[in-house]
Amino acid sequence: MVDAMESGQCRAPRPHGGGPRSPVAELGAPRPHGARDETGGGMSVRVPRDRSRGGRVLWSFPWRPSAAVGGRSGGQAPVAVETAAVVAAGSGGPHTRPGLGDGATGGPWHPSRRALTVGLLLTIASVAFEALAVATVMPAAAGDLGGLGLYGWAFSAFLLTNLVGIVVAGGEADRRTPAAPFLGGVALFAAGLLVGGLAPTMPILIAGRALQGFGGGVIGSVAYVAVGRGYPESARPRMLALQSTAWVVPGLIGPAVAGLVADGVGWRWVFLGLAPLPPLAAGLALPALRRIPRGAATTRDLGRIGAAAALAAGAGLLLTGVGRDEVRVAAPLAVAGIALAVPALRRLLPPGTLRAAPGLPAAVAAMALLNLAFFGVDAFVPLALVEERGRSVRFGGLVLTAATITWTIGSWLQARFAPRSSRRLLVGLGLVLVAVGSGGATLVLWPAVPVAVGPLAWGVAGLGIGLAFSTLSLVVLETATPGEEGAAASSLQLANVLGGGLGTGIGGALIGLAAGDGGSLRPALLTQNLAMIGVALAAVAVAGRLPARRPAPAPSSR
């Protein structure tokens, strides 16, 4: 059976002696690895542990951002994951892109924006800890509350409300300064943690996860608006790299710390202990966010909000359909979900995105394909090593750790080369590295290939997505119309979440069918990996429609 879960989010195994070993790879949103957003939607798959006994377990591995805040996604996607902003001095109008105070030519650590940089990075890090920690303790929470039947919805609820939060925040950041949506997003995120920690039943816990998803979507969109509107052109590549770096420490220690807390004082304290962190971190950034100029929008775009709700409803129907075993039930749900989601996407994404028109539409399309290709393999590499090669869950987690580290390296390489290198070249190179890494991960399916190829190959893929992801984020900010960075940021986040969610969803369905038949997972994994390699190579062609160099800055209206 395939349960809807959060994109790009793979949970790490509990430390030795840390309670019962939980079931599967939580396949499904930022980062560096990045990401994966706890912002993604995805699938989990039940696979046999011992086919001779018919036992079924759910393997879990660490999640990185897919589309998550700071571009790891969260996306995670890396939850996903797969998703900050600041100020301009003076009384510039809505179309200006000044720096902070007298630091218009300085970097992220210039005294005029140092507090903003620290506040944004700490906020992103706290969201990253939440993504990894909650995924780690969710089996214990579901078991305690007697809600294993609703387990997948704890992740799907986050994904669906995250989609709406992304769009709402983008519009509000363009209509007013980013401070108001940022404050609201942080408040909802923290409230969701409190609700989750105090939940007496599984439905209440799911409601808390929905609040977290909405708040996380808002924080992610505002984070990109901050980079686009609050930092000078020269500082943006470094700030994007710093956002990816904010996922490293949570990615390395978050799951283990969460496991220790859950085993020592209970899973509720993972939620409750994290609740104060986002507000405290946000307090550093808020004064600077209040000084940033507003965007170009003057009225609230209710049409976009309605389209976001339709997209969330369509995605929910699609996830529900894919998770059903009966085709006669699954097919109508999936068709209805697609019928709702596609028109909504046309409304929410830049015109021409679905045909990869040159410029901003091509950047958003390439971002979706990048997340689709990477997370469509990422969620299943540990599964292949554990199920097909008989390696330990801990070894599977090392593969993801390798990609977490190289994702960050790729982001910093982007920061180094972006000022003088072609955007097309950097993105194309990153996509080729993702395809090469995916090919190496595919070879591990055969017993003749040493298992050490797995971490090495996936480290290459991590380097590729770090290079391409950060460059595409930069292109989106560079090509956005001044004053409309919020709309561009929401398009970017949607691409992160939906790309990662679709990649893990397709793979989850294939592997769920294979597991149900009781046969080898190798054919399903091979089919999935080859399809994702094809997606990465197709994205190289889309990258050819990106600007070769950054566009000339728009004239200031000041």
C-alpha positions as semicolon CSV with decimal commas, in nm:
position;residue;x (nm);y (nm);z (nm)
1;M;0,000;0,000;0,000
2;V;0,123;0,345;-0,087
3;D;0,060;0,617;0,170
4;A;0,081;0,986;0,084
5;M;0,376;1,141;0,256
6;E;0,589;1,444;0,247
7;S;0,813;1,514;-0,049
8;G;1,179;1,450;-0,022
9;Q;1,147;1,378;0,340
10;C;1,330;1,068;0,447
11;R;1,373;1,002;0,815
12;A;1,690;0,880;0,972
13;P;1,700;0,556;1,166
14;R;1,677;0,580;1,539
15;P;2,008;0,564;1,721
16;H;2,111;0,223;1,850
17;G;1,891;0,130;2,136
18;G;1,643;0,403;2,050
19;G;1,322;0,209;2,048
20;P;1,155;0,006;1,779
21;R;1,289;0,029;1,430
22;S;1,032;0,202;1,229
23;P;0,905;0,095;0,902
24;V;1,004;0,254;0,528
25;A;1,164;0,525;0,341
26;E;0,940;0,825;0,386
27;L;0,949;0,887;0,021
28;G;0,853;1,215;-0,063
29;A;1,031;1,802;-0,022
30;P;1,445;2,124;0,078
31;R;1,773;2,136;0,044
32;P;2,136;2,141;0,068
33;H;2,032;1,849;0,050
34;G;1,848;2,072;0,076
35;A;1,557;2,061;0,097
36;R;1,461;1,943;0,011
37;D;1,076;2,237;0,174
38;E;0,966;2,032;0,443
39;T;0,775;2,159;0,163
40;G;0,725;1,863;-0,055
41;G;0,469;1,598;-0,096
42;G;0,552;1,242;-0,161
43;M;0,488;0,882;-0,097
44;S;0,590;0,612;0,145
45;V;0,611;0,252;0,049
46;R;0,565;-0,062;0,251
47;V;0,816;-0,320;0,142
48;P;0,883;-0,668;0,271
49;R;1,168;-0,703;0,516
50;D;1,169;-1,078;0,516
51;R;0,984;-1,216;0,219
52;S;1,003;-1,567;0,355
53;R;0,799;-1,456;0,656
54;G;0,590;-1,195;0,484
55;G;0,690;-0,929;0,734
56;R;0,646;-0,565;0,634
57;V;0,842;-0,271;0,765
58;L;0,876;0,095;0,686
59;W;1,236;0,203;0,634
60;S;1,322;0,560;0,720
61;F;1,613;0,779;0,620
62;P;1,718;1,138;0,681
63;W;1,537;1,395;0,473
64;R;1,701;1,686;0,311
65;P;1,548;1,991;0,172
66;S;1,371;1,966;-0,158
67;A;1,195;2,252;-0,165
68;A;1,220;2,359;0,173
69;V;1,314;2,690;0,309
70;G;1,647;2,799;0,177
71;G;1,615;2,581;-0,125
72;R;1,687;2,244;0,014
73;S;1,369;2,110;-0,013
74;G;1,271;2,185;0,137
75;G;1,376;2,053;-0,138
76;Q;1,331;1,738;0,092
77;A;1,250;1,802;0,029
78;P;1,410;1,733;0,073
79;V;1,069;1,832;0,177
80;A;1,045;1,832;0,174
81;V;1,152;2,062;0,124
82;E;1,214;2,098;-0,040
83;T;1,166;2,750;0,059
84;A;1,375;3,549;0,362
85;A;1,411;3,914;0,299
86;V;1,529;4,263;0,401
87;V;1,541;4,626;0,382
88;A;1,622;4,925;0,183
89;A;1,722;5,254;0,325
90;G;1,540;5,570;0,255
91;S;1,191;5,601;0,121
92;G;1,231;5,416;-0,207
93;G;0,919;5,333;-0,400
94;P;0,782;4,986;-0,459
95;H;1,000;4,918;-0,763
96;T;1,336;4,991;-0,607
97;R;1,589;4,723;-0,520
98;P;1,829;4,906;-0,289
99;G;2,049;4,743;-0,032
100;L;2,027;4,800;0,340
101;G;2,131;5,140;0,449
102;D;2,482;5,224;0,343
103;G;2,561;4,865;0,257
104;A;2,426;4,856;-0,098
105;T;2,752;4,708;-0,222
106;G;2,840;4,486;0,075
107;G;2,787;4,116;0,128
108;P;2,543;3,929;0,355
109;W;2,760;4,007;0,661
110;H;2,777;4,384;0,602
111;P;2,692;4,557;0,933
112;S;2,373;4,702;0,783
113;R;2,225;4,357;0,714
114;R;2,411;4,131;0,955
115;A;2,115;4,092;1,192
116;L;1,890;4,011;0,899
117;T;2,128;3,746;0,769
118;V;2,168;3,583;1,110
119;G;1,793;3,595;1,177
120;L;1,702;3,442;0,843
121;L;1,963;3,167;0,868
122;L;1,860;3,074;1,223
123;T;1,493;3,069;1,117
124;I;1,577;2,841;0,825
125;A;1,786;2,617;1,051
126;S;1,500;2,588;1,301
127;V;1,261;2,491;1,022
128;A;1,517;2,236;0,903
129;F;1,542;2,086;1,251
130;E;1,162;2,063;1,261
131;A;1,149;1,886;0,924
132;L;1,400;1,621;1,026
133;A;1,299;1,586;1,390
134;V;0,925;1,552;1,333
135;A;0,978;1,296;1,058
136;T;1,197;1,098;1,298
137;V;0,944;1,081;1,584
138;M;0,624;1,054;1,382
139;P;0,605;0,671;1,407
140;A;0,622;0,696;1,787
141;A;0,356;0,970;1,789
142;A;0,122;0,772;1,565
143;G;0,169;0,460;1,774
144;D;0,101;0,645;2,100
145;L;-0,211;0,817;1,963
146;G;-0,341;0,504;1,790
147;G;-0,343;0,671;1,450
148;L;-0,130;0,453;1,224
149;G;-0,414;0,448;0,971
150;L;-0,376;0,828;0,939
151;Y;0,004;0,824;0,937
152;G;0,043;0,942;0,579
153;W;-0,188;1,238;0,635
154;A;0,048;1,382;0,893
155;F;0,277;1,452;0,598
156;S;0,017;1,515;0,330
157;A;-0,153;1,781;0,545
158;F;0,179;1,964;0,568
159;L;0,225;1,946;0,191
160;L;-0,122;2,067;0,098
161;T;-0,132;2,368;0,330
162;N;0,227;2,445;0,235
163;L;0,114;2,501;-0,124
164;V;-0,141;2,757;-0,010
165;G;0,102;2,929;0,226
166;I;0,357;2,970;-0,052
167;V;0,110;3,155;-0,274
168;V;-0,048;3,368;-0,002
169;A;0,292;3,484;0,125
170;G;0,417;3,572;-0,222
171;G;0,119;3,796;-0,286
172;E;0,132;3,961;0,055
173;A;0,505;4,027;0,025
174;D;0,440;4,211;-0,303
175;R;0,144;4,404;-0,160
176;R;0,320;4,520;0,155
177;T;0,657;4,478;0,326
178;P;0,759;4,115;0,390
179;A;0,754;4,166;0,766
180;A;0,381;4,104;0,813
181;P;0,360;3,769;0,627
182;F;0,689;3,660;0,784
183;L;0,560;3,731;1,135
184;G;0,233;3,552;1,059
185;G;0,415;3,253;0,910
186;V;0,645;3,215;1,208
187;A;0,351;3,247;1,450
188;L;0,152;2,977;1,269
189;F;0,454;2,751;1,244
190;A;0,521;2,776;1,617
191;A;0,150;2,733;1,697
192;G;0,145;2,417;1,487
193;L;0,433;2,276;1,691
194;L;0,246;2,349;2,014
195;V;-0,072;2,189;1,882
196;G;0,125;1,884;1,771
197;G;0,304;1,849;2,103
198;L;-0,019;1,876;2,304
199;A;-0,240;1,673;2,066
200;P;-0,461;1,419;2,244
201;T;-0,558;1,243;1,919
202;M;-0,413;1,183;1,575
203;P;-0,659;1,418;1,396
204;I;-0,547;1,704;1,626
205;L;-0,185;1,619;1,549
206;I;-0,266;1,635;1,177
207;A;-0,428;1,976;1,231
208;G;-0,104;2,093;1,394
209;R;0,091;1,963;1,096
210;A;-0,140;2,162;0,867
211;L;-0,058;2,480;1,060
212;Q;0,313;2,399;1,035
213;G;0,281;2,347;0,660
214;F;0,109;2,681;0,601
215;G;0,360;2,864;0,819
216;G;0,655;2,688;0,655
217;G;0,529;2,785;0,310
218;V;0,505;3,149;0,416
219;I;0,857;3,149;0,565
220;G;1,001;2,993;0,250
221;S;0,848;3,249;0,015
222;V;0,950;3,544;0,230
223;A;1,305;3,406;0,250
224;Y;1,342;3,433;-0,128
225;V;1,179;3,776;-0,137
226;A;1,437;3,890;0,117
227;V;1,724;3,778;-0,099
228;G;1,575;3,940;-0,410
229;R;1,469;4,270;-0,258
230;G;1,694;4,318;0,043
231;Y;2,040;4,224;-0,083
232;P;2,243;4,380;-0,366
233;E;2,302;4,180;-0,684
234;S;2,657;4,090;-0,581
235;A;2,548;3,945;-0,244
236;R;2,265;3,719;-0,364
237;P;2,474;3,418;-0,474
238;R;2,645;3,407;-0,134
239;M;2,319;3,446;0,055
240;L;2,165;3,157;-0,139
241;A;2,470;2,946;-0,054
242;L;2,438;3,042;0,314
243;Q;2,074;2,932;0,312
244;S;2,181;2,591;0,185
245;T;2,451;2,574;0,451
246;A;2,187;2,633;0,719
247;W;2,063;2,280;0,649
248;V;2,394;2,105;0,713
249;V;2,397;2,086;1,092
250;P;2,025;1,993;1,116
251;G;2,080;1,731;0,845
252;L;2,370;1,573;1,032
253;I;2,244;1,577;1,391
254;G;1,870;1,651;1,378
255;P;1,739;1,294;1,348
256;A;1,974;1,159;1,615
257;V;1,890;1,437;1,863
258;A;1,519;1,388;1,802
259;G;1,554;1,016;1,864
260;L;1,736;1,076;2,191
261;V;1,473;1,325;2,312
262;A;1,187;1,093;2,216
263;D;1,349;0,799;2,392
264;G;1,443;1,003;2,698
265;V;1,140;1,224;2,772
266;G;0,888;1,141;2,500
267;W;0,805;1,242;2,143
268;R;0,588;1,536;2,254
269;W;0,896;1,726;2,372
270;V;1,039;1,721;2,023
271;F;0,744;1,936;1,911
272;L;0,731;2,145;2,227
273;G;1,107;2,195;2,248
274;L;1,124;2,326;1,892
275;A;0,832;2,571;1,929
276;P;1,031;2,864;2,081
277;L;1,315;2,849;1,827
278;P;1,151;3,005;1,516
279;P;1,010;3,311;1,704
280;L;1,344;3,374;1,876
281;A;1,534;3,353;1,547
282;A;1,276;3,562;1,362
283;G;1,313;3,840;1,617
284;L;1,658;3,916;1,479
285;A;1,533;3,955;1,122
286;L;1,204;4,132;1,187
287;P;1,335;4,490;1,240
288;A;1,516;4,477;0,905
289;L;1,219;4,320;0,729
290;R;1,001;4,609;0,842
291;R;1,224;4,854;0,655
292;I;1,219;4,673;0,324
293;P;1,013;4,852;0,056
294;R;0,680;4,706;-0,042
295;G;0,628;4,540;-0,378
296;A;0,433;4,654;-0,681
297;A;0,095;4,499;-0,598
298;T;-0,167;4,726;-0,444
299;T;-0,459;4,484;-0,394
300;R;-0,487;4,127;-0,271
301;D;-0,515;3,884;-0,564
302;L;-0,800;3,660;-0,451
303;G;-0,784;3,473;-0,781
304;R;-0,436;3,343;-0,701
305;I;-0,542;3,241;-0,352
306;G;-0,840;3,053;-0,496
307;A;-0,611;2,885;-0,750
308;A;-0,379;2,780;-0,466
309;A;-0,672;2,624;-0,280
310;A;-0,775;2,442;-0,600
311;L;-0,417;2,319;-0,646
312;A;-0,408;2,188;-0,289
313;A;-0,744;2,015;-0,337
314;G;-0,629;1,863;-0,665
315;A;-0,302;1,744;-0,513
316;G;-0,495;1,593;-0,221
317;L;-0,723;1,398;-0,454
318;L;-0,425;1,282;-0,660
319;L;-0,233;1,167;-0,352
320;T;-0,541;0,988;-0,220
321;G;-0,595;0,817;-0,554
322;V;-0,235;0,705;-0,594
323;G;-0,246;0,561;-0,243
324;R;-0,546;0,337;-0,311
325;D;-0,507;-0,025;-0,416
326;E;-0,836;-0,050;-0,609
327;V;-0,799;0,089;-0,960
328;R;-1,171;0,163;-0,991
329;V;-1,140;0,398;-0,692
330;A;-0,790;0,528;-0,757
331;A;-0,838;0,626;-1,122
332;P;-1,137;0,864;-1,076
333;L;-0,968;1,032;-0,780
334;A;-0,645;1,080;-0,972
335;V;-0,823;1,214;-1,282
336;A;-1,028;1,456;-1,073
337;G;-0,713;1,572;-0,897
338;I;-0,533;1,641;-1,225
339;A;-0,839;1,821;-1,362
340;L;-0,831;2,056;-1,063
341;A;-0,455;2,100;-1,042
342;V;-0,355;2,175;-1,403
343;P;-0,574;2,487;-1,454
344;A;-0,463;2,610;-1,111
345;L;-0,098;2,567;-1,209
346;R;-0,153;2,770;-1,525
347;R;-0,290;3,049;-1,307
348;L;-0,012;3,034;-1,049
349;L;0,302;2,989;-1,260
350;P;0,448;3,252;-1,495
351;P;0,286;3,247;-1,841
352;G;0,473;3,006;-2,067
353;T;0,610;2,785;-1,787
354;L;0,447;2,467;-1,916
355;R;0,620;2,519;-2,253
356;A;0,944;2,648;-2,097
357;A;0,937;2,990;-2,264
358;P;1,274;3,171;-2,245
359;G;1,357;3,363;-1,929
360;L;1,167;3,332;-1,601
361;P;0,924;3,060;-1,729
362;A;1,217;2,840;-1,837
363;A;1,385;2,888;-1,498
364;V;1,073;2,778;-1,310
365;A;1,021;2,481;-1,547
366;A;1,385;2,376;-1,509
367;M;1,352;2,397;-1,130
368;A;1,051;2,163;-1,138
369;L;1,234;1,914;-1,363
370;L;1,548;1,932;-1,147
371;N;1,353;1,845;-0,832
372;L;1,159;1,575;-1,016
373;A;1,480;1,411;-1,143
374;F;1,678;1,436;-0,820
375;F;1,417;1,347;-0,560
376;G;1,269;1,081;-0,787
377;V;1,592;0,886;-0,727
378;D;1,704;1,027;-0,391
379;A;1,417;0,878;-0,193
380;F;1,492;0,530;-0,326
381;V;1,872;0,503;-0,316
382;P;1,875;0,388;0,049
383;L;1,586;0,152;-0,024
384;A;1,786;-0,009;-0,305
385;L;2,090;-0,056;-0,081
386;V;1,887;-0,203;0,205
387;E;1,647;-0,424;0,011
388;E;1,849;-0,527;-0,293
389;R;2,204;-0,527;-0,151
390;G;2,129;-0,624;0,208
391;R;2,305;-0,327;0,365
392;S;2,204;-0,173;0,697
393;V;1,966;0,118;0,737
394;R;2,255;0,313;0,884
395;F;2,457;0,264;0,566
396;G;2,158;0,387;0,364
397;G;2,157;0,702;0,574
398;L;2,526;0,762;0,495
399;V;2,436;0,790;0,128
400;L;2,203;1,078;0,204
401;T;2,457;1,242;0,432
402;A;2,708;1,241;0,146
403;A;2,460;1,423;-0,077
404;T;2,379;1,670;0,202
405;I;2,743;1,773;0,222
406;T;2,805;1,790;-0,152
407;W;2,481;1,987;-0,205
408;T;2,629;2,259;0,015
409;I;2,960;2,244;-0,173
410;G;2,771;2,288;-0,500
411;S;2,590;2,591;-0,360
412;W;2,920;2,756;-0,267
413;L;3,068;2,678;-0,607
414;Q;2,768;2,859;-0,755
415;A;2,841;3,158;-0,533
416;R;3,203;3,160;-0,651
417;F;3,138;3,128;-1,024
418;A;2,802;3,307;-1,064
419;P;2,950;3,659;-1,103
420;R;3,140;3,562;-1,418
421;S;2,990;3,238;-1,551
422;S;2,701;3,160;-1,782
423;R;2,379;3,069;-1,602
424;R;2,308;2,813;-1,874
425;L;2,647;2,650;-1,824
426;L;2,615;2,622;-1,445
427;V;2,262;2,481;-1,456
428;G;2,340;2,247;-1,745
429;L;2,651;2,116;-1,568
430;G;2,454;2,060;-1,249
431;L;2,185;1,865;-1,434
432;V;2,444;1,648;-1,608
433;L;2,601;1,568;-1,269
434;V;2,257;1,469;-1,136
435;A;2,212;1,236;-1,435
436;V;2,560;1,086;-1,386
437;G;2,498;1,035;-1,013
438;S;2,163;0,873;-1,085
439;G;2,334;0,639;-1,331
440;G;2,585;0,537;-1,067
441;A;2,305;0,479;-0,816
442;T;2,134;0,258;-1,073
443;L;2,445;0,043;-1,120
444;V;2,435;-0,043;-0,748
445;L;2,125;-0,252;-0,817
446;W;2,355;-0,523;-0,957
447;P;2,549;-0,741;-0,708
448;A;2,870;-0,720;-0,914
449;V;2,897;-0,347;-0,848
450;P;3,062;-0,254;-0,513
451;V;2,817;-0,094;-0,270
452;A;3,070;0,185;-0,210
453;V;2,963;0,320;-0,550
454;G;2,632;0,423;-0,390
455;P;2,762;0,700;-0,160
456;L;3,014;0,818;-0,420
457;A;2,756;0,836;-0,700
458;W;2,496;1,008;-0,489
459;G;2,755;1,256;-0,367
460;V;2,807;1,351;-0,733
461;A;2,430;1,399;-0,772
462;G;2,425;1,615;-0,457
463;L;2,700;1,833;-0,603
464;G;2,493;1,869;-0,920
465;I;2,171;1,976;-0,752
466;G;2,359;2,218;-0,526
467;L;2,508;2,384;-0,833
468;A;2,187;2,389;-1,040
469;F;1,937;2,461;-0,761
470;S;2,114;2,771;-0,633
471;T;2,179;2,902;-0,984
472;L;1,815;2,858;-1,084
473;S;1,706;3,037;-0,766
474;L;1,938;3,321;-0,863
475;V;1,798;3,333;-1,218
476;V;1,441;3,352;-1,088
477;L;1,530;3,647;-0,866
478;E;1,727;3,819;-1,143
479;T;1,452;3,787;-1,402
480;A;1,163;3,877;-1,172
481;T;0,996;4,211;-1,238
482;P;1,109;4,460;-0,969
483;G;0,841;4,478;-0,702
484;E;0,704;4,133;-0,796
485;E;0,968;3,919;-0,629
486;G;0,697;3,763;-0,410
487;A;0,510;3,617;-0,708
488;A;0,838;3,489;-0,854
489;A;0,938;3,334;-0,520
490;S;0,604;3,157;-0,486
491;S;0,643;3,015;-0,839
492;L;0,990;2,891;-0,748
493;Q;0,865;2,724;-0,429
494;L;0,572;2,563;-0,609
495;A;0,813;2,418;-0,864
496;N;1,026;2,278;-0,580
497;V;0,736;2,118;-0,399
498;L;0,550;1,978;-0,697
499;G;0,860;1,851;-0,876
500;G;0,985;1,663;-0,572
501;G;0,639;1,535;-0,484
502;L;0,576;1,404;-0,835
503;G;0,914;1,229;-0,847
504;T;0,865;1,045;-0,521
505;G;0,499;0,979;-0,596
506;I;0,572;0,805;-0,925
507;G;0,845;0,596;-0,768
508;G;0,631;0,517;-0,466
509;A;0,353;0,385;-0,688
510;L;0,594;0,166;-0,889
511;I;0,759;0,023;-0,580
512;G;0,428;-0,025;-0,403
513;L;0,310;-0,244;-0,691
514;A;0,633;-0,442;-0,687
515;A;0,617;-0,491;-0,310
516;G;0,256;-0,604;-0,335
517;D;0,354;-0,877;-0,581
518;G;0,621;-1,002;-0,343
519;G;0,892;-0,999;-0,610
520;S;1,222;-0,817;-0,645
521;L;1,216;-0,439;-0,632
522;R;1,494;-0,418;-0,890
523;P;1,274;-0,381;-1,201
524;A;1,070;-0,103;-1,040
525;L;1,381;0,079;-0,916
526;L;1,548;0,042;-1,254
527;T;1,244;0,181;-1,436
528;Q;1,219;0,474;-1,195
529;N;1,589;0,561;-1,212
530;L;1,608;0,546;-1,591
531;A;1,298;0,764;-1,620
532;M;1,450;1,023;-1,387
533;I;1,778;1,023;-1,580
534;G;1,570;1,102;-1,888
535;V;1,402;1,389;-1,703
536;A;1,742;1,534;-1,601
537;L;1,867;1,522;-1,959
538;A;1,544;1,682;-2,085
539;A;1,598;1,959;-1,830
540;V;1,939;2,028;-1,988
541;A;1,754;2,129;-2,305
542;V;1,527;2,359;-2,100
543;A;1,838;2,513;-1,941
544;G;1,937;2,629;-2,288
545;R;1,649;2,877;-2,270
546;L;1,787;3,049;-1,962
547;P;1,968;3,384;-1,984
548;A;2,337;3,331;-2,057
549;R;2,429;3,607;-1,812
550;R;2,245;3,796;-1,545
551;P;2,022;4,068;-1,693
552;A;2,116;4,431;-1,649
553;P;1,964;4,576;-1,330
554;A;1,630;4,750;-1,378
555;P;1,652;5,129;-1,345
556;S;1,557;5,255;-1,001
557;S;1,248;5,466;-0,962
558;R;1,400;5,663;-0,680
